[in-house]
Amino acid sequence: MGGCDLIHINHRTNPGWLSVQCPMTTDLNLTGLETSLSGSLAITEHDADLLFREARTVRTFTDEPVTDADLQTAWDLAKWGPTAMNTGPLRVLVVAGRQARERLATHMNEGNRQRVLDAPVTLVAAADTGFHTKLPLLAPHAAARVAHLEDAPQMRSAMARTNALLQSGYLIVALRAAGLGVAPMSGMDADAIDDDLLAGTGWNALVVLNVGHIVGDGGAFPRAPRLGWDEASITR
Ligand SMILES: Cc1cc2nc3c(=O)[nH]c(=O)nc-3n(C[C@H](O)[C@H](O)[C@H](O)COP(=O)(O)O)c2cc1C
């Protein structure tokens, strides 16, 4: 008695479904399954839409508040994204109160000011230039580098920026996974934010995220095209 035959997979139209034809007993032979799924998504079409294809840079939010639990849920996904040596230098300032929001708005480019004032919550994603002090916890294998990094502020700053920017991208996707709309903005005076709202932290502002619940596409502008894989890649 042989194994099972794979008789149909269309992962795009039937996400999550796999048809196999089996005799009454015996081994399920999935040889060739990996090849058959090549080029297909490993998440559902709905999730791919939510996270990427229909996720937009939104402009309007509902009145529904964003809770600490919402932000925690997003962070608990985003924190798993990879960073060099597991340094994880992203830090987040949650700008929730009216006074803090008004302070932040003064440091934004004019076109972004009202958006900050109107959003249910605004996050300042920042790079912690003192990230090396967490290495004994986050990267015990590299704990010996703490002293070296302590004396290399430029290297720390560059590492913090590169990796925290990566993590900012993870955070945007994670917020969307938590069902929230996100509007990223870097049109701002980052140094002024550092000197005002981030004074004394050693954090450098990278990007500001307006976050909230949305209806439909959240008033987004018409979608602009993206480069295709053949335009954005080379193979050697
Ligand atoms: C790092 C970053 C900085 C951005 N800065 C601004 C900004 O200062 N003002 C603004 O209106 N939009 C800003 N955007 C929004 C982009 O213009 C928008 O994400 C892009 O046009 C794609 O839009 P879509 O996500 O709706 O397809 C920024 C986006 C990113 C990721």
The ligand as a Tripos MOL2 file, in Angstrom:
@<TRIPOS>MOLECULE
LIG
   31    33     1     0     0
SMALL
NO_CHARGES

@<TRIPOS>ATOM
      1 C1         10.1060   57.1780    7.4700 C.3       1 LIG1
      2 C2          8.8590   57.8260    6.8990 C.ar      1 LIG1
      3 C3          8.7340   59.1910    6.9430 C.ar      1 LIG1
      4 C4          7.5830   59.8050    6.4440 C.ar      1 LIG1
      5 N1          7.4300   61.1630    6.6150 N.ar      1 LIG1
      6 C5          6.2680   61.7380    6.2780 C.ar      1 LIG1
      7 C6          6.0210   63.0950    6.5810 C.ar      1 LIG1
      8 O1          6.8480   63.7850    7.1940 O.2       1 LIG1
      9 N2          4.8270   63.6310    6.2250 N.ar      1 LIG1
     10 C7          3.8740   62.8990    5.5720 C.ar      1 LIG1
     11 O2          2.8190   63.4340    5.2740 O.2       1 LIG1
     12 N3          4.0730   61.5870    5.2850 N.ar      1 LIG1
     13 C8          5.2320   60.9810    5.6240 C.ar      1 LIG1
     14 N4          5.4400   59.6430    5.3710 N.ar      1 LIG1
     15 C9          4.3920   58.8820    4.6910 C.3       1 LIG1
     16 C10         4.8220   58.4140    3.2890 C.3       1 LIG1
     17 O3          4.7580   59.4720    2.3750 O.3       1 LIG1
     18 C11         3.9050   57.2470    2.8900 C.3       1 LIG1
     19 O4          4.1480   56.1860    3.7920 O.3       1 LIG1
     20 C12         4.1480   56.7690    1.4690 C.3       1 LIG1
     21 O5          3.7960   57.7640    0.5570 O.3       1 LIG1
     22 C13         3.3640   55.5070    1.1690 C.3       1 LIG1
     23 O6          2.0010   55.7120    1.4090 O.3       1 LIG1
     24 P1          1.0470   54.4540    1.6290 P.3       1 LIG1
     25 O7          1.6060   53.7450    2.8470 O.co2     1 LIG1
     26 O8         -0.3050   54.9990    1.9040 O.co2     1 LIG1
     27 O9          1.1140   53.6220    0.4160 O.co2     1 LIG1
     28 C14         6.5640   59.0180    5.8530 C.ar      1 LIG1
     29 C15         6.7180   57.6330    5.8010 C.ar      1 LIG1
     30 C16         7.8370   57.0360    6.3190 C.ar      1 LIG1
     31 C17         7.9380   55.5170    6.2990 C.3       1 LIG1
@<TRIPOS>BOND
     1     1     2 1
     2     2     3 ar
     3     2    30 ar
     4     3     4 ar
     5     4     5 ar
     6     4    28 ar
     7     5     6 ar
     8     6     7 ar
     9     6    13 1
    10     7     8 2
    11     7     9 ar
    12     9    10 ar
    13    10    11 2
    14    10    12 ar
    15    12    13 ar
    16    13    14 ar
    17    14    15 1
    18    14    28 ar
    19    15    16 1
    20    16    17 1
    21    16    18 1
    22    18    19 1
    23    18    20 1
    24    20    21 1
    25    20    22 1
    26    22    23 1
    27    23    24 1
    28    24    25 2
    29    24    26 1
    30    24    27 1
    31    28    29 ar
    32    29    30 ar
    33    30    31 1
@<TRIPOS>SUBSTRUCTURE
     1 LIG1         1 GROUP 0 **** ****
